[in-house]
Amino acid sequence: MLSPQRVFFKTFGCRTNQFDTQVMMARLEHHALSQDEMDADAIVVNSCTVTNGADASVRNYIRSVRRKNPDARIILAGCGSHSKGEALFEAGEVFGVMGHSEKEQIDSLLGREERFYEIGDLEHVDETIVTEFVGKSRAFIKVQEGCDFACSYCIIPSVRGRARSYPLTQIEEQVRVLAANGFGEFILTGTNVGSYGKDIGSSMAELLRRLSRLRGVRRIRIGSLEPIQIDAAFLELLDEPWMVRHLHIALQHTSDAMLERMNRRNTYASDVRLFEHLAERGYALGTDFIVGHPGEGEQEWHEAMERIERLPLTHIHAFTYSQRDGTASADMRDRVRGDIAKARHRELTQKIAEKNFAFRQAHVHDLDVLVEGGRDGIYNGLDQYFNRIQIHSTEDLTGNWVRIDEAEATAEGNVFKLGMRNEE
């Protein structure tokens, strides 16, 4: 068994990976956390494999850090361990590979003297209660793992497994501990968050109600939902004071031809009804959108942008399609040229930026902001509509809640300088 090591964590990808890194940090008993990869004896790479580009970023980091710190032992974790771990291990580029189910064994794995390949299974649900969320003002709460969808562009179900929910009592305990440690905003995350509960006789609505009753819970965000996962029980919660007035609902496209090609479960007709209802209830609305997926011709793009014009969107996470080997989309013809996809991406994001500005202009009053950090008298945080706001203050506001009576909406973002008061 090796002597205690200094361990640096490098996290790629989504909020689920960020939570998984916190789980591994919480499991360090005989080893110390390092904040500097150059000073580390071991470097744990919590990887993303959502696209070929994500794989390349992980490989490039591994090769770069091996040059900078050749004595460090590099251990591959995360989704990439299931898709590329064997190849990287056999090539000698990493000292060890650990699958999702092995996260809670990290302390003993770090102590091994011999190289290891422990991929585990895709059925495990972690039991670790994270007591801190290092470097964050908000806490991510993982509520489920895996996905039962089969979108044509996505590799994630094959590296995360089938959808499975964490027990309600475990999630409650996780939130209770973090609330006692000073966290007031909680972001529910997972591979496919909206599927929560279907395998254990519960639901997202029940989970939200139970978490809202815990002392110290001030605001709850949901990482992402599918349109078909928003049911009547969920809609009944829209006016609750602890619900963030922002929902991220993954559409991926607005052309029905493209949605069918992507093997999605939503249609534009049902999507627009849902979004208009939510907007009428005062919600900011974000979505994921894949630009340049195979088969996206001029007709499909024109239709998509016409429909984007009607949808009451305020935020967007737009991706230019990137091929992922092993998916159905990777074998499709009718490729979209890169320059065309980039131009469409610019057109889409500019349109949503205009919509966001109009929304912010109409929502400048009574903003509740959790300040994430800042320096030199300029701080920033997110309001209840998921809009970032810049706050000018002579006192350190990091980690505080600030109630803003009226902000100034500019094209670049919201700003607040005068008339500020802290709300404890």
KADA-V82531 format. One record per helix or strand of 2 or more residues. SS is the DSSP state (alpha for helix, beta for strand). FROM is the first residue (numbers start at 1). LEN is the number of residues. If there is no record, write none. Layout:
ss = [SS/SS]
from = [FROM/FROM]
len = [LEN/LEN]
This chain:
ss = [beta/alpha/beta/alpha/beta/alpha/beta/alpha/alpha/beta/alpha/beta/beta/beta/alpha/beta/alpha/beta/alpha/alpha/beta/beta/alpha/alpha/beta/alpha/alpha/beta/alpha/beta/alpha/alpha/beta/beta/beta/beta/beta/beta/beta]
from = [6/15/32/37/42/52/73/79/85/96/100/116/139/144/156/164/168/185/193/204/219/225/227/232/246/256/268/284/298/315/329/338/365/378/388/401/408/414/421]
len = [6/12/2/3/6/17/6/5/6/3/11/3/4/2/5/2/13/5/3/9/4/2/3/4/5/6/13/8/13/6/3/25/11/5/5/6/2/3/2]
